Amino acid sequence: MLAKLDSSPLGTTVRIARIDWTSMTHDEGRRLREFGLMEGCEVVPMHRGSLFSREPLALTIGRMKVIIRGKQAAAIEVEPTTP
């Protein structure tokens, strides 16, 4: 079952199933690819914004921690990983 990255549970590893590259600018897409966000990659959503906002979203990708915008996270579909 696919879900959007922006609504994935915090602290749970998910696998990127699909990214809607057309919903973001060329520079946004390039930045995400530089971080290693591609189909098949496993990420862990760690923290969302503040008390009053759900963005930005902090992710762990391997040993790296990155922050992406809510709009970008909404363009990424993820699936649960199997243990």
mmCIF file of the N, C-alpha and C atoms, coordinates in Angstrom:
data_MODEL
# 
_entry.id   MODEL 
# 
loop_
_atom_site.group_PDB 
_atom_site.id 
_atom_site.type_symbol 
_atom_site.label_atom_id 
_atom_site.label_alt_id 
_atom_site.label_comp_id 
_atom_site.label_asym_id 
_atom_site.label_entity_id 
_atom_site.label_seq_id 
_atom_site.pdbx_PDB_ins_code 
_atom_site.Cartn_x 
_atom_site.Cartn_y 
_atom_site.Cartn_z 
_atom_site.occupancy 
_atom_site.B_iso_or_equiv 
_atom_site.pdbx_formal_charge 
_atom_site.auth_seq_id 
_atom_site.auth_comp_id 
_atom_site.auth_asym_id 
_atom_site.auth_atom_id 
_atom_site.pdbx_PDB_model_num 
ATOM 1   N N  . MET A 1 1  ? 0.833  -1.179 0.000   1.00 0.00 ? 1  MET A N  1 
ATOM 2   C CA . MET A 1 1  ? 0.000  0.000  0.000   1.00 0.00 ? 1  MET A CA 1 
ATOM 3   C C  . MET A 1 1  ? 0.881  1.247  0.000   1.00 0.00 ? 1  MET A C  1 
ATOM 4   N N  . LEU A 1 2  ? 0.678  2.124  -0.970  1.00 0.00 ? 2  LEU A N  1 
ATOM 5   C CA . LEU A 1 2  ? 1.479  3.335  -1.082  1.00 0.00 ? 2  LEU A CA 1 
ATOM 6   C C  . LEU A 1 2  ? 0.876  4.469  -0.268  1.00 0.00 ? 2  LEU A C  1 
ATOM 7   N N  . ALA A 1 3  ? 1.748  5.286  0.285   1.00 0.00 ? 3  ALA A N  1 
ATOM 8   C CA . ALA A 1 3  ? 1.343  6.472  1.037   1.00 0.00 ? 3  ALA A CA 1 
ATOM 9   C C  . ALA A 1 3  ? 2.270  7.605  0.637   1.00 0.00 ? 3  ALA A C  1 
ATOM 10  N N  . LYS A 1 4  ? 1.918  8.811  0.976   1.00 0.00 ? 4  LYS A N  1 
ATOM 11  C CA . LYS A 1 4  ? 2.772  9.967  0.713   1.00 0.00 ? 4  LYS A CA 1 
ATOM 12  C C  . LYS A 1 4  ? 3.788  10.103 1.844   1.00 0.00 ? 4  LYS A C  1 
ATOM 13  N N  . LEU A 1 5  ? 4.981  10.514 1.493   1.00 0.00 ? 5  LEU A N  1 
ATOM 14  C CA . LEU A 1 5  ? 6.042  10.672 2.485   1.00 0.00 ? 5  LEU A CA 1 
ATOM 15  C C  . LEU A 1 5  ? 5.658  11.699 3.551   1.00 0.00 ? 5  LEU A C  1 
ATOM 16  N N  . ASP A 1 6  ? 4.929  12.741 3.163   1.00 0.00 ? 6  ASP A N  1 
ATOM 17  C CA . ASP A 1 6  ? 4.582  13.777 4.136   1.00 0.00 ? 6  ASP A CA 1 
ATOM 18  C C  . ASP A 1 6  ? 3.619  13.290 5.215   1.00 0.00 ? 6  ASP A C  1 
ATOM 19  N N  . SER A 1 7  ? 2.982  12.130 5.014   1.00 0.00 ? 7  SER A N  1 
ATOM 20  C CA . SER A 1 7  ? 2.066  11.600 6.034   1.00 0.00 ? 7  SER A CA 1 
ATOM 21  C C  . SER A 1 7  ? 2.562  10.281 6.621   1.00 0.00 ? 7  SER A C  1 
ATOM 22  N N  . SER A 1 8  ? 3.795  9.912  6.326   1.00 0.00 ? 8  SER A N  1 
ATOM 23  C CA . SER A 1 8  ? 4.362  8.671  6.865   1.00 0.00 ? 8  SER A CA 1 
ATOM 24  C C  . SER A 1 8  ? 4.648  8.825  8.353   1.00 0.00 ? 8  SER A C  1 
ATOM 25  N N  . PRO A 1 9  ? 4.524  7.734  9.108   1.00 0.00 ? 9  PRO A N  1 
ATOM 26  C CA . PRO A 1 9  ? 4.799  7.814  10.544  1.00 0.00 ? 9  PRO A CA 1 
ATOM 27  C C  . PRO A 1 9  ? 6.269  8.121  10.823  1.00 0.00 ? 9  PRO A C  1 
ATOM 28  N N  . LEU A 1 10 ? 6.500  8.945  11.815  1.00 0.00 ? 10 LEU A N  1 
ATOM 29  C CA . LEU A 1 10 ? 7.861  9.319  12.185  1.00 0.00 ? 10 LEU A CA 1 
ATOM 30  C C  . LEU A 1 10 ? 8.590  8.131  12.796  1.00 0.00 ? 10 LEU A C  1 
ATOM 31  N N  . GLY A 1 11 ? 9.878  8.027  12.496  1.00 0.00 ? 11 GLY A N  1 
ATOM 32  C CA . GLY A 1 11 ? 10.716 6.991  13.072  1.00 0.00 ? 11 GLY A CA 1 
ATOM 33  C C  . GLY A 1 11 ? 10.587 5.623  12.423  1.00 0.00 ? 11 GLY A C  1 
ATOM 34  N N  . THR A 1 12 ? 9.797  5.514  11.357  1.00 0.00 ? 12 THR A N  1 
ATOM 35  C CA . THR A 1 12 ? 9.578  4.242  10.683  1.00 0.00 ? 12 THR A CA 1 
ATOM 36  C C  . THR A 1 12 ? 10.243 4.261  9.309   1.00 0.00 ? 12 THR A C  1 
ATOM 37  N N  . THR A 1 13 ? 11.024 3.245  9.003   1.00 0.00 ? 13 THR A N  1 
ATOM 38  C CA . THR A 1 13 ? 11.698 3.173  7.709   1.00 0.00 ? 13 THR A CA 1 
ATOM 39  C C  . THR A 1 13 ? 10.689 2.866  6.609   1.00 0.00 ? 13 THR A C  1 
ATOM 40  N N  . VAL A 1 14 ? 10.748 3.651  5.536   1.00 0.00 ? 14 VAL A N  1 
ATOM 41  C CA . VAL A 1 14 ? 9.893  3.432  4.366   1.00 0.00 ? 14 VAL A CA 1 
ATOM 42  C C  . VAL A 1 14 ? 10.769 3.433  3.121   1.00 0.00 ? 14 VAL A C  1 
ATOM 43  N N  . ARG A 1 15 ? 10.267 2.821  2.053   1.00 0.00 ? 15 ARG A N  1 
ATOM 44  C CA . ARG A 1 15 ? 10.987 2.756  0.779   1.00 0.00 ? 15 ARG A CA 1 
ATOM 45  C C  . ARG A 1 15 ? 10.276 3.647  -0.226  1.00 0.00 ? 15 ARG A C  1 
ATOM 46  N N  . ILE A 1 16 ? 11.046 4.435  -0.960  1.00 0.00 ? 16 ILE A N  1 
ATOM 47  C CA . ILE A 1 16 ? 10.468 5.308  -1.983  1.00 0.00 ? 16 ILE A CA 1 
ATOM 48  C C  . ILE A 1 16 ? 10.028 4.457  -3.165  1.00 0.00 ? 16 ILE A C  1 
ATOM 49  N N  . ALA A 1 17 ? 8.746  4.528  -3.482  1.00 0.00 ? 17 ALA A N  1 
ATOM 50  C CA . ALA A 1 17 ? 8.191  3.745  -4.585  1.00 0.00 ? 17 ALA A CA 1 
ATOM 51  C C  . ALA A 1 17 ? 8.093  4.570  -5.862  1.00 0.00 ? 17 ALA A C  1 
ATOM 52  N N  . ARG A 1 18 ? 7.768  5.858  -5.722  1.00 0.00 ? 18 ARG A N  1 
ATOM 53  C CA . ARG A 1 18 ? 7.581  6.703  -6.902  1.00 0.00 ? 18 ARG A CA 1 
ATOM 54  C C  . ARG A 1 18 ? 7.757  8.159  -6.509  1.00 0.00 ? 18 ARG A C  1 
ATOM 55  N N  . ILE A 1 19 ? 8.355  8.934  -7.394  1.00 0.00 ? 19 ILE A N  1 
ATOM 56  C CA . ILE A 1 19 ? 8.506  10.372 -7.189  1.00 0.00 ? 19 ILE A CA 1 
ATOM 57  C C  . ILE A 1 19 ? 7.907  11.085 -8.392  1.00 0.00 ? 19 ILE A C  1 
ATOM 58  N N  . ASP A 1 20 ? 7.022  12.028 -8.141  1.00 0.00 ? 20 ASP A N  1 
ATOM 59  C CA . ASP A 1 20 ? 6.415  12.824 -9.206  1.00 0.00 ? 20 ASP A CA 1 
ATOM 60  C C  . ASP A 1 20 ? 7.336  14.011 -9.500  1.00 0.00 ? 20 ASP A C  1 
ATOM 61  N N  . TRP A 1 21 ? 8.317  13.777 -10.366 1.00 0.00 ? 21 TRP A N  1 
ATOM 62  C CA . TRP A 1 21 ? 9.301  14.815 -10.691 1.00 0.00 ? 21 TRP A CA 1 
ATOM 63  C C  . TRP A 1 21 ? 8.656  16.009 -11.380 1.00 0.00 ? 21 TRP A C  1 
ATOM 64  N N  . THR A 1 22 ? 7.525  15.813 -12.043 1.00 0.00 ? 22 THR A N  1 
ATOM 65  C CA . THR A 1 22 ? 6.880  16.919 -12.764 1.00 0.00 ? 22 THR A CA 1 
ATOM 66  C C  . THR A 1 22 ? 6.239  17.939 -11.834 1.00 0.00 ? 22 THR A C  1 
ATOM 67  N N  . SER A 1 23 ? 6.051  17.589 -10.574 1.00 0.00 ? 23 SER A N  1 
ATOM 68  C CA . SER A 1 23 ? 5.403  18.515 -9.638  1.00 0.00 ? 23 SER A CA 1 
ATOM 69  C C  . SER A 1 23 ? 6.388  19.474 -8.980  1.00 0.00 ? 23 SER A C  1 
ATOM 70  N N  . MET A 1 24 ? 7.669  19.367 -9.325  1.00 0.00 ? 24 MET A N  1 
ATOM 71  C CA . MET A 1 24 ? 8.666  20.257 -8.741  1.00 0.00 ? 24 MET A CA 1 
ATOM 72  C C  . MET A 1 24 ? 9.549  20.862 -9.825  1.00 0.00 ? 24 MET A C  1 
ATOM 73  N N  . THR A 1 25 ? 10.253 21.906 -9.465  1.00 0.00 ? 25 THR A N  1 
ATOM 74  C CA . THR A 1 25 ? 11.129 22.565 -10.429 1.00 0.00 ? 25 THR A CA 1 
ATOM 75  C C  . THR A 1 25 ? 12.350 21.694 -10.698 1.00 0.00 ? 25 THR A C  1 
ATOM 76  N N  . HIS A 1 26 ? 13.065 22.032 -11.760 1.00 0.00 ? 26 HIS A N  1 
ATOM 77  C CA . HIS A 1 26 ? 14.287 21.309 -12.109 1.00 0.00 ? 26 HIS A CA 1 
ATOM 78  C C  . HIS A 1 26 ? 15.291 21.371 -10.955 1.00 0.00 ? 26 HIS A C  1 
ATOM 79  N N  . ASP A 1 27 ? 15.442 22.555 -10.345 1.00 0.00 ? 27 ASP A N  1 
ATOM 80  C CA . ASP A 1 27 ? 16.396 22.706 -9.243  1.00 0.00 ? 27 ASP A CA 1 
ATOM 81  C C  . ASP A 1 27 ? 15.991 21.892 -8.021  1.00 0.00 ? 27 ASP A C  1 
ATOM 82  N N  . GLU A 1 28 ? 14.691 21.836 -7.718  1.00 0.00 ? 28 GLU A N  1 
ATOM 83  C CA . GLU A 1 28 ? 14.230 21.025 -6.590  1.00 0.00 ? 28 GLU A CA 1 
ATOM 84  C C  . GLU A 1 28 ? 14.527 19.543 -6.846  1.00 0.00 ? 28 GLU A C  1 
ATOM 85  N N  . GLY A 1 29 ? 14.238 19.074 -8.053  1.00 0.00 ? 29 GLY A N  1 
ATOM 86  C CA . GLY A 1 29 ? 14.503 17.692 -8.410  1.00 0.00 ? 29 GLY A CA 1 
ATOM 87  C C  . GLY A 1 29 ? 15.980 17.361 -8.350  1.00 0.00 ? 29 GLY A C  1 
ATOM 88  N N  . ARG A 1 30 ? 16.812 18.270 -8.851  1.00 0.00 ? 30 ARG A N  1 
ATOM 89  C CA . ARG A 1 30 ? 18.261 18.064 -8.813  1.00 0.00 ? 30 ARG A CA 1 
ATOM 90  C C  . ARG A 1 30 ? 18.745 17.968 -7.368  1.00 0.00 ? 30 ARG A C  1 
ATOM 91  N N  . ARG A 1 31 ? 18.239 18.830 -6.504  1.00 0.00 ? 31 ARG A N  1 
ATOM 92  C CA . ARG A 1 31 ? 18.634 18.826 -5.095  1.00 0.00 ? 31 ARG A CA 1 
ATOM 93  C C  . ARG A 1 31 ? 18.260 17.501 -4.433  1.00 0.00 ? 31 ARG A C  1 
ATOM 94  N N  . LEU A 1 32 ? 17.049 17.012 -4.689  1.00 0.00 ? 32 LEU A N  1 
ATOM 95  C CA . LEU A 1 32 ? 16.628 15.746 -4.092  1.00 0.00 ? 32 LEU A CA 1 
ATOM 96  C C  . LEU A 1 32 ? 17.488 14.587 -4.597  1.00 0.00 ? 32 LEU A C  1 
ATOM 97  N N  . ARG A 1 33 ? 17.806 14.601 -5.896  1.00 0.00 ? 33 ARG A N  1 
ATOM 98  C CA . ARG A 1 33 ? 18.664 13.545 -6.450  1.00 0.00 ? 33 ARG A CA 1 
ATOM 99  C C  . ARG A 1 33 ? 20.069 13.608 -5.848  1.00 0.00 ? 33 ARG A C  1 
ATOM 100 N N  . GLU A 1 34 ? 20.571 14.816 -5.595  1.00 0.00 ? 34 GLU A N  1 
ATOM 101 C CA . GLU A 1 34 ? 21.890 14.960 -4.975  1.00 0.00 ? 34 GLU A CA 1 
ATOM 102 C C  . GLU A 1 34 ? 21.898 14.382 -3.561  1.00 0.00 ? 34 GLU A C  1 
ATOM 103 N N  . PHE A 1 35 ? 20.761 14.458 -2.878  1.00 0.00 ? 35 PHE A N  1 
ATOM 104 C CA . PHE A 1 35 ? 20.644 13.863 -1.546  1.00 0.00 ? 35 PHE A CA 1 
ATOM 105 C C  . PHE A 1 35 ? 20.500 12.348 -1.605  1.00 0.00 ? 35 PHE A C  1 
ATOM 106 N N  . GLY A 1 36 ? 20.265 11.803 -2.796  1.00 0.00 ? 36 GLY A N  1 
ATOM 107 C CA . GLY A 1 36 ? 20.104 10.367 -2.945  1.00 0.00 ? 36 GLY A CA 1 
ATOM 108 C C  . GLY A 1 36 ? 18.665 9.901  -2.899  1.00 0.00 ? 36 GLY A C  1 
ATOM 109 N N  . LEU A 1 37 ? 17.720 10.841 -2.963  1.00 0.00 ? 37 LEU A N  1 
ATOM 110 C CA . LEU A 1 37 ? 16.305 10.469 -2.958  1.00 0.00 ? 37 LEU A CA 1 
ATOM 111 C C  . LEU A 1 37 ? 15.906 9.992  -4.345  1.00 0.00 ? 37 LEU A C  1 
ATOM 112 N N  . MET A 1 38 ? 15.818 8.678  -4.484  1.00 0.00 ? 38 MET A N  1 
ATOM 113 C CA . MET A 1 38 ? 15.444 8.044  -5.746  1.00 0.00 ? 38 MET A CA 1 
ATOM 114 C C  . MET A 1 38 ? 14.533 6.870  -5.433  1.00 0.00 ? 38 MET A C  1 
ATOM 115 N N  . GLU A 1 39 ? 13.849 6.359  -6.456  1.00 0.00 ? 39 GLU A N  1 
ATOM 116 C CA . GLU A 1 39 ? 13.017 5.176  -6.274  1.00 0.00 ? 39 GLU A CA 1 
ATOM 117 C C  . GLU A 1 39 ? 13.869 4.024  -5.745  1.00 0.00 ? 39 GLU A C  1 
ATOM 118 N N  . GLY A 1 40 ? 13.341 3.305  -4.756  1.00 0.00 ? 40 GLY A N  1 
ATOM 119 C CA . GLY A 1 40 ? 14.056 2.180  -4.162  1.00 0.00 ? 40 GLY A CA 1 
ATOM 120 C C  . GLY A 1 40 ? 14.852 2.536  -2.921  1.00 0.00 ? 40 GLY A C  1 
ATOM 121 N N  . CYS A 1 41 ? 15.080 3.820  -2.704  1.00 0.00 ? 41 CYS A N  1 
ATOM 122 C CA . CYS A 1 41 ? 15.852 4.287  -1.556  1.00 0.00 ? 41 CYS A CA 1 
ATOM 123 C C  . CYS A 1 41 ? 15.018 4.161  -0.275  1.00 0.00 ? 41 CYS A C  1 
ATOM 124 N N  . GLU A 1 42 ? 15.657 3.780  0.833   1.00 0.00 ? 42 GLU A N  1 
ATOM 125 C CA . GLU A 1 42 ? 14.979 3.717  2.116   1.00 0.00 ? 42 GLU A CA 1 
ATOM 126 C C  . GLU A 1 42 ? 15.282 4.974  2.918   1.00 0.00 ? 42 GLU A C  1 
ATOM 127 N N  . VAL A 1 43 ? 14.236 5.561  3.503   1.00 0.00 ? 43 VAL A N  1 
ATOM 128 C CA . VAL A 1 43 ? 14.370 6.776  4.296   1.00 0.00 ? 43 VAL A CA 1 
ATOM 129 C C  . VAL A 1 43 ? 13.586 6.611  5.597   1.00 0.00 ? 43 VAL A C  1 
ATOM 130 N N  . VAL A 1 44 ? 13.939 7.438  6.578   1.00 0.00 ? 44 VAL A N  1 
ATOM 131 C CA . VAL A 1 44 ? 13.221 7.452  7.850   1.00 0.00 ? 44 VAL A CA 1 
ATOM 132 C C  . VAL A 1 44 ? 12.781 8.882  8.138   1.00 0.00 ? 44 VAL A C  1 
ATOM 133 N N  . PRO A 1 45 ? 11.474 9.182  8.089   1.00 0.00 ? 45 PRO A N  1 
ATOM 134 C CA . PRO A 1 45 ? 10.999 10.508 8.496   1.00 0.00 ? 45 PRO A CA 1 
ATOM 135 C C  . PRO A 1 45 ? 11.262 10.675 10.003  1.00 0.00 ? 45 PRO A C  1 
ATOM 136 N N  . MET A 1 46 ? 11.946 11.743 10.383  1.00 0.00 ? 46 MET A N  1 
ATOM 137 C CA . MET A 1 46 ? 12.347 11.908 11.775  1.00 0.00 ? 46 MET A CA 1 
ATOM 138 C C  . MET A 1 46 ? 11.591 13.010 12.513  1.00 0.00 ? 46 MET A C  1 
ATOM 139 N N  . HIS A 1 47 ? 11.291 14.103 11.835  1.00 0.00 ? 47 HIS A N  1 
ATOM 140 C CA . HIS A 1 47 ? 10.702 15.248 12.538  1.00 0.00 ? 47 HIS A CA 1 
ATOM 141 C C  . HIS A 1 47 ? 9.952  16.121 11.544  1.00 0.00 ? 47 HIS A C  1 
ATOM 142 N N  . ARG A 1 48 ? 8.793  16.609 11.954  1.00 0.00 ? 48 ARG A N  1 
ATOM 143 C CA . ARG A 1 48 ? 8.014  17.522 11.115  1.00 0.00 ? 48 ARG A CA 1 
ATOM 144 C C  . ARG A 1 48 ? 7.944  18.887 11.784  1.00 0.00 ? 48 ARG A C  1 
ATOM 145 N N  . GLY A 1 49 ? 8.294  19.906 11.044  1.00 0.00 ? 49 GLY A N  1 
ATOM 146 C CA . GLY A 1 49 ? 8.104  21.306 11.405  1.00 0.00 ? 49 GLY A CA 1 
ATOM 147 C C  . GLY A 1 49 ? 8.000  21.638 12.870  1.00 0.00 ? 49 GLY A C  1 
ATOM 148 N N  . SER A 1 50 ? 7.031  22.475 13.161  1.00 0.00 ? 50 SER A N  1 
ATOM 149 C CA . SER A 1 50 ? 6.835  22.932 14.523  1.00 0.00 ? 50 SER A CA 1 
ATOM 150 C C  . SER A 1 50 ? 5.441  22.539 15.001  1.00 0.00 ? 50 SER A C  1 
ATOM 151 N N  . LEU A 1 51 ? 5.058  23.078 16.096  1.00 0.00 ? 51 LEU A N  1 
ATOM 152 C CA . LEU A 1 51 ? 3.757  22.785 16.679  1.00 0.00 ? 51 LEU A CA 1 
ATOM 153 C C  . LEU A 1 51 ? 2.615  23.172 15.742  1.00 0.00 ? 51 LEU A C  1 
ATOM 154 N N  . PHE A 1 52 ? 2.801  24.240 14.981  1.00 0.00 ? 52 PHE A N  1 
ATOM 155 C CA . PHE A 1 52 ? 1.726  24.760 14.138  1.00 0.00 ? 52 PHE A CA 1 
ATOM 156 C C  . PHE A 1 52 ? 1.896  24.473 12.654  1.00 0.00 ? 52 PHE A C  1 
ATOM 157 N N  . SER A 1 53 ? 2.976  23.804 12.277  1.00 0.00 ? 53 SER A N  1 
ATOM 158 C CA . SER A 1 53 ? 3.242  23.555 10.864  1.00 0.00 ? 53 SER A CA 1 
ATOM 159 C C  . SER A 1 53 ? 3.753  22.131 10.687  1.00 0.00 ? 53 SER A C  1 
ATOM 160 N N  . ARG A 1 54 ? 3.433  21.526 9.553   1.00 0.00 ? 54 ARG A N  1 
ATOM 161 C CA . ARG A 1 54 ? 3.907  20.166 9.261   1.00 0.00 ? 54 ARG A CA 1 
ATOM 162 C C  . ARG A 1 54 ? 5.125  20.188 8.349   1.00 0.00 ? 54 ARG A C  1 
ATOM 163 N N  . GLU A 1 55 ? 5.680  21.352 8.114   1.00 0.00 ? 55 GLU A N  1 
ATOM 164 C CA . GLU A 1 55 ? 6.881  21.379 7.288   1.00 0.00 ? 55 GLU A CA 1 
ATOM 165 C C  . GLU A 1 55 ? 7.902  22.300 7.900   1.00 0.00 ? 55 GLU A C  1 
ATOM 166 N N  . PRO A 1 56 ? 9.149  22.112 7.611   1.00 0.00 ? 56 PRO A N  1 
ATOM 167 C CA . PRO A 1 56 ? 9.732  21.112 6.717   1.00 0.00 ? 56 PRO A CA 1 
ATOM 168 C C  . PRO A 1 56 ? 9.750  19.734 7.371   1.00 0.00 ? 56 PRO A C  1 
ATOM 169 N N  . LEU A 1 57 ? 10.186 18.741 6.608   1.00 0.00 ? 57 LEU A N  1 
ATOM 170 C CA . LEU A 1 57 ? 10.270 17.366 7.084   1.00 0.00 ? 57 LEU A CA 1 
ATOM 171 C C  . LEU A 1 57 ? 11.736 16.956 7.117   1.00 0.00 ? 57 LEU A C  1 
ATOM 172 N N  . ALA A 1 58 ? 12.198 16.513 8.277   1.00 0.00 ? 58 ALA A N  1 
ATOM 173 C CA . ALA A 1 58 ? 13.575 16.029 8.418   1.00 0.00 ? 58 ALA A CA 1 
ATOM 174 C C  . ALA A 1 58 ? 13.586 14.527 8.164   1.00 0.00 ? 58 ALA A C  1 
ATOM 175 N N  . LEU A 1 59 ? 14.531 14.082 7.331   1.00 0.00 ? 59 LEU A N  1 
ATOM 176 C CA . LEU A 1 59 ? 14.659 12.670 6.958   1.00 0.00 ? 59 LEU A CA 1 
ATOM 177 C C  . LEU A 1 59 ? 16.060 12.168 7.260   1.00 0.00 ? 59 LEU A C  1 
ATOM 178 N N  . THR A 1 60 ? 16.152 10.879 7.520   1.00 0.00 ? 60 THR A N  1 
ATOM 179 C CA . THR A 1 60 ? 17.449 10.218 7.565   1.00 0.00 ? 60 THR A CA 1 
ATOM 180 C C  . THR A 1 60 ? 17.543 9.338  6.330   1.00 0.00 ? 60 THR A C  1 
ATOM 181 N N  . ILE A 1 61 ? 18.620 9.529  5.573   1.00 0.00 ? 61 ILE A N  1 
ATOM 182 C CA . ILE A 1 61 ? 18.901 8.722  4.385   1.00 0.00 ? 61 ILE A CA 1 
ATOM 183 C C  . ILE A 1 61 ? 20.281 8.118  4.621   1.00 0.00 ? 61 ILE A C  1 
ATOM 184 N N  . GLY A 1 62 ? 20.312 6.842  4.956   1.00 0.00 ? 62 GLY A N  1 
ATOM 185 C CA . GLY A 1 62 ? 21.591 6.241  5.324   1.00 0.00 ? 62 GLY A CA 1 
ATOM 186 C C  . GLY A 1 62 ? 22.114 6.900  6.586   1.00 0.00 ? 62 GLY A C  1 
ATOM 187 N N  . ARG A 1 63 ? 23.306 7.479  6.511   1.00 0.00 ? 63 ARG A N  1 
ATOM 188 C CA . ARG A 1 63 ? 23.875 8.189  7.665   1.00 0.00 ? 63 ARG A CA 1 
ATOM 189 C C  . ARG A 1 63 ? 23.656 9.688  7.583   1.00 0.00 ? 63 ARG A C  1 
ATOM 190 N N  . MET A 1 64 ? 22.984 10.154 6.543   1.00 0.00 ? 64 MET A N  1 
ATOM 191 C CA . MET A 1 64 ? 22.796 11.578 6.310   1.00 0.00 ? 64 MET A CA 1 
ATOM 192 C C  . MET A 1 64 ? 21.413 12.028 6.772   1.00 0.00 ? 64 MET A C  1 
ATOM 193 N N  . LYS A 1 65 ? 21.337 13.226 7.325   1.00 0.00 ? 65 LYS A N  1 
ATOM 194 C CA . LYS A 1 65 ? 20.067 13.828 7.681   1.00 0.00 ? 65 LYS A CA 1 
ATOM 195 C C  . LYS A 1 65 ? 19.828 15.022 6.754   1.00 0.00 ? 65 LYS A C  1 
ATOM 196 N N  . VAL A 1 66 ? 18.627 15.075 6.148   1.00 0.00 ? 66 VAL A N  1 
ATOM 197 C CA . VAL A 1 66 ? 18.288 16.165 5.240   1.00 0.00 ? 66 VAL A CA 1 
ATOM 198 C C  . VAL A 1 66 ? 16.912 16.698 5.597   1.00 0.00 ? 66 VAL A C  1 
ATOM 199 N N  . ILE A 1 67 ? 16.652 17.900 5.147   1.00 0.00 ? 67 ILE A N  1 
ATOM 200 C CA . ILE A 1 67 ? 15.349 18.527 5.366   1.00 0.00 ? 67 ILE A CA 1 
ATOM 201 C C  . ILE A 1 67 ? 14.766 18.868 4.009   1.00 0.00 ? 67 ILE A C  1 
ATOM 202 N N  . ILE A 1 68 ? 13.496 18.478 3.796   1.00 0.00 ? 68 ILE A N  1 
ATOM 203 C CA . ILE A 1 68 ? 12.819 18.801 2.543   1.00 0.00 ? 68 ILE A CA 1 
ATOM 204 C C  . ILE A 1 68 ? 11.506 19.513 2.847   1.00 0.00 ? 68 ILE A C  1 
ATOM 205 N N  . ARG A 1 69 ? 11.008 20.210 1.858   1.00 0.00 ? 69 ARG A N  1 
ATOM 206 C CA . ARG A 1 69 ? 9.746  20.935 2.012   1.00 0.00 ? 69 ARG A CA 1 
ATOM 207 C C  . ARG A 1 69 ? 8.564  19.973 1.964   1.00 0.00 ? 69 ARG A C  1 
ATOM 208 N N  . GLY A 1 70 ? 7.460  20.407 2.551   1.00 0.00 ? 70 GLY A N  1 
ATOM 209 C CA . GLY A 1 70 ? 6.252  19.602 2.561   1.00 0.00 ? 70 GLY A CA 1 
ATOM 210 C C  . GLY A 1 70 ? 5.740  19.293 1.169   1.00 0.00 ? 70 GLY A C  1 
ATOM 211 N N  . LYS A 1 71 ? 5.853  20.266 0.259   1.00 0.00 ? 71 LYS A N  1 
ATOM 212 C CA . LYS A 1 71 ? 5.407  20.066 -1.129  1.00 0.00 ? 71 LYS A CA 1 
ATOM 213 C C  . LYS A 1 71 ? 6.221  18.956 -1.800  1.00 0.00 ? 71 LYS A C  1 
ATOM 214 N N  . GLN A 1 72 ? 7.508  18.930 -1.524  1.00 0.00 ? 72 GLN A N  1 
ATOM 215 C CA . GLN A 1 72 ? 8.366  17.889 -2.090  1.00 0.00 ? 72 GLN A CA 1 
ATOM 216 C C  . GLN A 1 72 ? 8.034  16.528 -1.484  1.00 0.00 ? 72 GLN A C  1 
ATOM 217 N N  . ALA A 1 73 ? 7.800  16.481 -0.171  1.00 0.00 ? 73 ALA A N  1 
ATOM 218 C CA . ALA A 1 73 ? 7.445  15.229 0.491   1.00 0.00 ? 73 ALA A CA 1 
ATOM 219 C C  . ALA A 1 73 ? 6.109  14.702 -0.020  1.00 0.00 ? 73 ALA A C  1 
ATOM 220 N N  . ALA A 1 74 ? 5.192  15.595 -0.374  1.00 0.00 ? 74 ALA A N  1 
ATOM 221 C CA . ALA A 1 74 ? 3.885  15.177 -0.896  1.00 0.00 ? 74 ALA A CA 1 
ATOM 222 C C  . ALA A 1 74 ? 4.003  14.578 -2.295  1.00 0.00 ? 74 ALA A C  1 
ATOM 223 N N  . ALA A 1 75 ? 5.086  14.863 -3.006  1.00 0.00 ? 75 ALA A N  1 
ATOM 224 C CA . ALA A 1 75 ? 5.299  14.333 -4.354  1.00 0.00 ? 75 ALA A CA 1 
ATOM 225 C C  . ALA A 1 75 ? 5.983  12.966 -4.335  1.00 0.00 ? 75 ALA A C  1 
ATOM 226 N N  . ILE A 1 76 ? 6.295  12.471 -3.149  1.00 0.00 ? 76 ILE A N  1 
ATOM 227 C CA . ILE A 1 76 ? 7.014  11.205 -3.009  1.00 0.00 ? 76 ILE A CA 1 
ATOM 228 C C  . ILE A 1 76 ? 6.079  10.162 -2.406  1.00 0.00 ? 76 ILE A C  1 
ATOM 229 N N  . GLU A 1 77 ? 5.868  9.064  -3.137  1.00 0.00 ? 77 GLU A N  1 
ATOM 230 C CA . GLU A 1 77 ? 5.056  7.959  -2.628  1.00 0.00 ? 77 GLU A CA 1 
ATOM 231 C C  . GLU A 1 77 ? 5.990  6.899  -2.056  1.00 0.00 ? 77 GLU A C  1 
ATOM 232 N N  . VAL A 1 78 ? 5.613  6.397  -0.889  1.00 0.00 ? 78 VAL A N  1 
ATOM 233 C CA . VAL A 1 78 ? 6.455  5.412  -0.200  1.00 0.00 ? 78 VAL A CA 1 
ATOM 234 C C  . VAL A 1 78 ? 5.640  4.179  0.150   1.00 0.00 ? 78 VAL A C  1 
ATOM 235 N N  . GLU A 1 79 ? 6.359  3.103  0.417   1.00 0.00 ? 79 GLU A N  1 
ATOM 236 C CA . GLU A 1 79 ? 5.747  1.860  0.860   1.00 0.00 ? 79 GLU A CA 1 
ATOM 237 C C  . GLU A 1 79 ? 6.494  1.361  2.074   1.00 0.00 ? 79 GLU A C  1 
ATOM 238 N N  . PRO A 1 80 ? 5.837  0.575  2.913   1.00 0.00 ? 80 PRO A N  1 
ATOM 239 C CA . PRO A 1 80 ? 6.531  0.038  4.098   1.00 0.00 ? 80 PRO A CA 1 
ATOM 240 C C  . PRO A 1 80 ? 7.630  -0.929 3.678   1.00 0.00 ? 80 PRO A C  1 
ATOM 241 N N  . THR A 1 81 ? 8.655  -1.006 4.495   1.00 0.00 ? 81 THR A N  1 
ATOM 242 C CA . THR A 1 81 ? 9.719  -1.986 4.243   1.00 0.00 ? 81 THR A CA 1 
ATOM 243 C C  . THR A 1 81 ? 9.385  -3.241 5.028   1.00 0.00 ? 81 THR A C  1 
ATOM 244 N N  . THR A 1 82 ? 9.849  -4.363 4.557   1.00 0.00 ? 82 THR A N  1 
ATOM 245 C CA . THR A 1 82 ? 9.617  -5.616 5.274   1.00 0.00 ? 82 THR A CA 1 
ATOM 246 C C  . THR A 1 82 ? 10.859 -5.923 6.113   1.00 0.00 ? 82 THR A C  1 
ATOM 247 N N  . PRO A 1 83 ? 10.666 -6.356 7.338   1.00 0.00 ? 83 PRO A N  1 
ATOM 248 C CA . PRO A 1 83 ? 11.826 -6.613 8.215   1.00 0.00 ? 83 PRO A CA 1 
ATOM 249 C C  . PRO A 1 83 ? 12.665 -7.789 7.743   1.00 0.00 ? 83 PRO A C  1 
# 
